[in-house]
């Protein structure tokens, strides 16, 4: 377990968390450190670490971990969601998001979580939209080209890789 901010940032560098995309959303510009010669945006890992700490405080503030849903529709995000849920006791939603999970009380899959965590705002847009209708806070891992509508805590990182 790492004890310092520098250790955490070093691990993020090894995992290539700082590499963004060629496109950059205007709301993400404040998290971008600089742009490389070939046009790839580099994410500021100090700001990423600060946002991870904010998200950790939000997750810890919820008494019952089963009141947190972790969702991902991406194939590489599914394994991460399942492992995170296994270690923390949260509810995983890997794979397809069933429309109406947070809004339609008649369905059998209806849930009332206190927090929603998603791996990509673009692919998990249905989940984020439903969370906004139900006034559920959203934590999202965002890349430099991700939309930030209805996202409460955006953690800037490379969410496109396999690692």
N, C-alpha and C positions, 0 to 999 in steps of 0.2 A: 504494500500500500504506500502510495507516494505521500510525502509529507509537505511538499512545498509546491508553489505555483510553477516554479521552473521545471520541476520533475514532470508535472502534468503537461506542460507545454512541450517538453521534450518528447513525451509519448505521443502527443498529437502530431508533432512533426514526423515521427516515424510512420504513423498511420496515414500520412498525407491528407490530414484534415484541412490544411491551409489552401489546398488547390481548389479554385473555383471554376467557373466556366468562362467562355468568351463573352457572353452577354451579361449585363449587370442591370438589375432592377434599381430604380432611383431610390427606393427605400433602404436598399442594402448598401448603398455607397458608403455610409458611415462606418461599416464594418470591413471595408476593403482597404488593405494596406497599400498596395500598388498594383500595377499591371505589368506583366512581363513583355518582352519584345514580341512574342508571337501572339499577344492579345489575351492571355489567360489572366484573370484577376486573382490576386493573392489575398486571402482572408487574414485579418489581424488576429492572431491567436490569443493575444492578451484580452481582447474584447470577447472572444469566444469563451475563454475561461471564466470571465466575469458573468457571462450569460448562463453558463453551466451552473455556477454557484447560485444564481437567482432561481433557476429552475429547480435545483436541489432543495432550496428553502421552500419553494412552493409545494414540492412533492412531500416533504417532511411535515408540512403543516396539516396534511390530511391524516386524521387519526387511523382510519381503516384503509390499508393498502388495496383492498378489493374494490374500493370506490374509485380507483384510477383505471382508465382504459388506455392501453397502448395499442395503436393501430398502424398497420402498414399494408399497402397493396403491392408494394414492390417485391419481387422475388428474393432479392438479397436482403431486404429489410425484415422478411418474415422470420428468419433464423435469429436475428438480433432481438426482435420483439419477443419471441418465445423464450430466449435465454434471460432477457431482462425480467420478464414476468415470473419465470421460475425462481429467480433469486430474490425478487422483491415482493412477490405475492400479489401483483397486480393482475388485471384481467387482460389477456392477449386477444387481439382481433387481427390475426395474420390472414392474408388473402383478401377476398372480396368483401367490401363493406356492404352490409345489407341496408338499403335505404329504409329509413323509418326506425332505425335502431334507437335513436335518441328522441324521436318526435312522435311516433305512432304507438300509442299505448295498447292497441288491440293486438299487435303482433306478439308472438311468443319470445322473440329476441329482444324485446324492449328492455332498456337499461337506463338507470338514472345515476350516472357517475358524477363525481365532484370535480374531476379533472380529466382532460383528454390529451394524450401525447401522440404525435404523429411523426413519421419519418420524412415525409415530403408533402408540402402544402399543395403541390400541383396534382399529384396522383391521389392524395387523400382529401380532395376538395369537398366531396360529399360529406365526409365525417366532420370537417371543419364547419361547413354550412349548417349542418344539423346542430352542432354544438353552439353555434351563434344563436340559433332559434331558441335553444333551451337554456341560454345564459350559462354555459359551461366554459370555464377558462381553457385555453388551448396552449400547449407547449409544442413547438415544431422545430425540427432540424431543417434549416433552410440553406440552400445554395445561393450563389450570387444572382441567379435568374429566377428565383422563386417569388411568387406573389405573397404579400404579407396581409391581405385582407382577412380580418377576423382572427388573426394570430395574436395572442397576448404576450407570450414570451418566445422570441425567435432566437434560436441558437445557430449562429452562422457556422457552417461546416460543409465539407464535401460529402453530400449524401448520394452521389452518383456511383461511387466505387463499390467493389466487391468486399472490401475489408471493413 
